[in-house]
Amino acid sequence: MAAGAPAAYREVTDVNFALIALQLNHESRAAKYKRLKRRGTRSLIFAGMVLVVLNFLFCVAYVLLNLAQQGAPM
């Protein structure tokens, strides 16, 4: 086949099968990469939201402690 000789039907079938398998393998890897990327993005968004909530809670605690200190008689 590589030398330019006519290929047998079985050889052409084997090459076509290999090309189809290569395409399926590529699509599978691309889908896996896309899922992994999506999961990573969701994880980063979740971690960011947790940090925002923790920051908010610490700010509320700080404000409440300051108000409690100002209102307490000495």
Secondary structure, DSSP 8 states (H G I E B T S, - for coil): -TTS----HHHHHHHHHHHHHHHHHHHHHHHHHHHHHHHHHHHHHHHHHHHHHHHHHHHHHHHHHHHHHHHS--
